[in-house]
């Protein structure tokens, strides 16, 4: 048995990929549930503050984490969300 295999015969890499797939689908389903894509469908630019207060209705840090996750998954682009100064 190799060091990267578990008793079930699945490699750690395969299990890791399953976990990543779960996290990705959870992020997508949360965005759908919060109607993020519907609210942004006009292709308008929104500030991070507008995203926080009008679209996601959550605190600042969770908003930043969630928007970062959406951007890193390619579900949003930085052209949709900008940080107001």
C-alpha positions in Angstrom: 0.0 0.0 0.0 1.4 3.4 -1.0 1.5 6.2 1.5 -1.1 8.2 -0.5 -3.7 5.5 -0.4 -6.3 4.9 2.2 -7.8 1.5 3.2 -10.7 2.0 0.8 -8.3 2.1 -2.1 -9.0 5.8 -2.8 -6.0 8.1 -2.9 -5.8 11.1 -0.7 -5.7 13.2 -3.9 -9.1 11.8 -5.0 -10.6 12.5 -1.6 -9.2 16.0 -1.7 -10.7 16.6 -5.1 -14.1 15.4 -3.8 -13.8 17.9 -0.9 -12.9 20.7 -3.3 -15.8 19.8 -5.5 -18.1 19.9 -2.5 -16.8 23.4 -1.5 -17.2 24.6 -5.1 -20.8 23.4 -5.4 -21.6 24.8 -2.0 -20.3 28.2 -3.0 -22.3 28.1 -6.3 -25.5 26.9 -4.6 -25.2 29.6 -1.9 -24.8 32.3 -4.6 -27.9 30.9 -6.4 -29.9 30.8 -3.1 -28.9 34.4 -2.4 -29.9 35.3 -6.0 -26.5 36.9 -6.5 -26.6 36.3 -10.3 -30.2 37.6 -10.6 -29.3 40.8 -8.7 -26.3 41.3 -10.9 -27.9 40.4 -14.2 -28.0 43.9 -15.4 -24.3 43.7 -15.9 -23.9 46.7 -13.7 -20.8 47.5 -11.6 -21.4 47.3 -7.8 -19.1 48.3 -5.0 -18.1 45.8 -2.4 -20.2 47.9 0.0 -23.3 47.6 -2.3 -22.6 43.9 -2.6 -22.5 43.6 1.2 -25.5 45.7 2.0 -27.9 45.3 -1.0 -27.1 41.9 -2.5 -25.7 39.6 0.1 -26.9 41.4 3.3 -24.1 40.1 5.4 -21.2 41.6 7.5 -18.1 42.9 5.8 -15.6 40.1 6.4 -18.0 37.3 5.2 -18.8 39.4 2.2 -15.1 39.7 1.3 -14.5 36.0 1.7 -17.6 35.0 -0.3 -16.9 37.5 -3.2 -13.3 36.3 -3.2 -14.5 32.7 -3.5 -16.9 33.6 -6.4 -14.2 35.4 -8.2 -11.6 32.6 -7.7 -14.2 30.1 -9.1 -14.7 32.3 -12.1 -18.4 32.9 -11.2 -17.8 36.7 -10.9 -15.2 38.9 -12.3 -13.6 41.9 -10.6 -15.2 44.1 -13.2 -18.6 43.2 -11.5 -17.4 44.2 -8.1 -15.0 47.0 -7.2 -13.8 48.3 -3.9 -15.0 51.8 -3.1 -12.4 54.0 -1.5 
